């Protein structure tokens, strides 16, 4: 059985009014907290009783929320633009995360790991790419070895020239002495 509707008007009895205030205040603060948690919303509630007592709830700090609120009052248009920019950034982050996941999967396959689910054609394509990559690595390695060999030959020629120069100087010194 549901509750009956009540007429929304000031409660004349002070004791009943205080009890209703306490219960509804607690319910309102509970709903605000639930909204913040369930919807990841920034929520702030400020309540003053008829005696002037302050009751408040804020999901992320009252000062922070009020500061944000005041910014929105001063310039509502940029706030909408900021929200759209945040949504766009969020979409870009999702796309980049997806791209990273694809690249990580591709890297694992190139390392010969996580090959499950690949068809024969995909495996042949992967093998071809690996062979092409291996060929490039071998060519680069050969190029570097040839450069090192050439440097060694140049050093050998310098050493031989220096050796010949020293031999001539020794002969000259022996003749002079």
Secondary structure as the mmCIF struct_conf table of DSSP 4:
data_model
#
loop_
_struct_conf.conf_type_id
_struct_conf.id
_struct_conf.beg_label_comp_id
_struct_conf.beg_label_asym_id
_struct_conf.beg_label_seq_id
_struct_conf.end_label_comp_id
_struct_conf.end_label_asym_id
_struct_conf.end_label_seq_id
HELX_LH_PP_P HELX_LH_PP_P1 UNK A 2 UNK A 5
BEND BEND1 UNK A 9 UNK A 9
HELX_RH_AL_P HELX_RH_AL_P1 UNK A 14 UNK A 39
TURN_TY1_P TURN_TY1_P1 UNK A 40 UNK A 40
STRN STRN1 UNK A 44 UNK A 48
TURN_TY1_P TURN_TY1_P2 UNK A 50 UNK A 51
STRN STRN2 UNK A 54 UNK A 58
BEND BEND2 UNK A 59 UNK A 60
HELX_RH_AL_P HELX_RH_AL_P2 UNK A 62 UNK A 74
HELX_RH_AL_P HELX_RH_AL_P3 UNK A 76 UNK A 110
TURN_TY1_P TURN_TY1_P3 UNK A 111 UNK A 112
TURN_TY1_P TURN_TY1_P4 UNK A 116 UNK A 117
HELX_RH_AL_P HELX_RH_AL_P4 UNK A 120 UNK A 176
#
